[in-house]
Amino acid sequence: MSFSNAWYVLYVKSRSEKKVADSLEEISLKSFLPLVRTVREWSDRKKTILKPLFPSYVFVNINTQSEFHRALSVNGACGYIRFGIEYAQVSDNEIKQIQYLVGDENITDIETNVHLPKVGELRKITYGPLSGLECEILETSNLNKIIVRIDSLRQNIKATVPAHAFNVC
């Protein structure tokens, strides 16, 4: 197994994502925990909170076999995600795409699912920070719903993109 600068998906205990990501950084392992803003509503108030885009997942950049095992030693880490006998690896490009999605204030309503898109037109975004992303159009209005497929995770990300920032080929 080659560990040359690869992103692996660490499965962690429920609601331990932030703690695990911080612990990985403390032991000098580069990690990425994509967080999205969501509004929680109670009978007396509303509050905007950050929650993990992929619950129970933390991405960790591994360069050596030693780092691979050290990441597992962090309190709250359960194991690496596998598909069959292969460990799930996420490309640098996919990590950058996720970072663009969660980092852009104009993109809202971000959520994930594991179902493949069944309807709509497949397009490629050719303008703005999401340039190069392949997506499926869900809705067209002032705001455009898109689905971005992250193949290595077998997950979809759904988001609302402002019409002026969405230029497809």
N, C-alpha and C positions, 0 to 999 in steps of 0.2 A: 504494500500500500504506500503510495507516494503522498508525502505531507507537505510538499513545497507550496507554501502560501495558499492553502485551501481553506475555504469556509465550511465548517461542519455545523450541523444542527443539533444542539444539545437539548435533550428533553429534561425539563426540570419539574419539581413539585409545583402543584397548583399554587398560584399567587406568590411564588418565590422568584419570579423572573428578574425583578430589579435587584434583589439581594444577590442572586447568582451572578448577574452581569457585573455588579460592583465588586464582588469577590474575585471574579476572573481578572478584572483590571488590577486589583490589589496584588495578584501574583504575576503581574506583567503579561497577561494574555489579552490580546485584542479581542473585544467582543462587540456585538451590535444587538441592541434590543429595540426594535422598531415600536414606538409608542404613538398612539393616535388619541386625539381629543374626543371625548364623548360627554354628553350632558346626562347626568343622573338626576332624576326627578323624584322628590319625595312629596308628601302631601303639603308640607309647609315651605319647601324651598327647592331650588335647582342649583346644581354645582357642576362645573366643568372639571373633569378629571382626565388623567392620562392612563390609558390601559394598553396592554400589549396587543399588537396587531395579530400576532400568532400566539395565543395563550399556551403557556408551558414550553415555549421554544425560545432559546437564546442562541444566536449565531456566534461561533467562536472561530477565530482565524488561527489555524494550526500549521506550524512549520516543521515540527519534529515529532517522533513517536513519544518522547518524554512529555511534550506539551499536550499531546492527545490524552495521555493518562493523567497528567496533572489537572486538566480541566474536569475530569471525572471525580477528582478528590474534593472539589468544592462542595460545601454543605448545600444541599438542595438539588444537586445534579443527580439525575437518575441514569442516564445513558444517552447514547447517540441515536438519532433517528436512522432507521434502515429501511430500504425497500428490497426485500429478499435478503440476499447476503451482502449487498452493497450498502455502504454508509451513504446517507444523503449528503451531497456536496453542492454548495451554492456558488455559482460563479461570481467573480468580482463585478461583472456587468449587472447581474441580477441584484446584488447587494446595493449597487449604485441606484438602480431603478427603484428599489424599495425606499432608499434614503431620499430620493427625489419626491416620491409620493408622500411620505410622512413629514418631509421638511417644508413643503410648500403650503403656506397659509391659505392659498386660494383653492386648494383641493380639499373637499369636505366629504363627509359620509363614507369614509374608508372602512371597508369590512372585508373579511375573507370567507371563502367557502371552498369545498373540495369538489364541487360538481362542475363538470365541463360545460361551457356555454352551449346551448342548443339552438338559440334563435339569434338573429341579428347579423349585421354585416361585419366582417373582419377587416380591420384597418390598421395602418401604421401611423403613429403620430410623427409629424415631420417638422414641428415648430415648438420652441420653448424648452424648458428643462426636462420634459418628458419625451423629447425627440428620440425616435428609435424604438419606442415601446410599441409592441403589437397589442391590439386590444379589440374588443367587440363592442359595437355601439348598442346600448340598451335603450336610450331615449334621446330625442332631440328636442331642445327648447332653448331657453336662455342658459340653462345648465345642461351639460351632456354627461350622461352616465356611461362609464366605460368599465370593461373588465380586462385586467392585465393578468396573463397566465404566467406563473412562476413554475416552469416545468420541473426543476429539480426538487421542489417541495410538493409537487402535485397539488398546488393550491391556486386559487384565483384571488385577486384583489379587486374589489369594486369601489369606484370613487366617482364623485361628481366634479367635473372640470368645467370652469367658465368657458363659454362659447368663444370668446376672443382669443383664448390660449390653445384652442383645439383646432388644429389644421391637419386634415387627413389627406392622404394621397388617393 
